[in-house]
Amino acid sequence: MTERDIVKTTVRFDDGTVEPIDTIRYEDKIWLAPVWFDQIALKRKQPLLIVRIDRLPHQNWDDADYVLNTTMPRWIFWDGIRPLPKTDLEVQVRPDIWFDYSNTE
């Protein structure tokens, strides 16, 4: 996959902020990918954590970008060091999926 396969979801967080978050399709599901592990030398990146959203209330705009109709906890910007909090959200840590950097030449 390439960076072109990454779209955006507008997300409202539990602290009141609203931000566009990277979103991917993986295993035929829709996932937020808020934090990435970059391998610059190999020109690829991997989501550090993904959060499934296709079961949550959301809207699809232009078949590419989404709007989440529920709030999301701020902890999804997980740093990989702290333990993950207990949650009802479906979360995967470091799924085996890589995205090649888009060729901008």
Beta strands, then each sheet from edge to edge (+ up, - down):
strand 1: 7-13
strand 2: 18-26
strand 3: 29-39
strand 4: 44-52
strand 5: 58-61
strand 6: 65-72
strand 7: 91-93
strand 8: 99-100
sheet 1: 5+ 6- 1- 2+ 3- 4+ 7-
sheet 2: 5+ 6- 1- 2+ 3- 4+ 8-
end
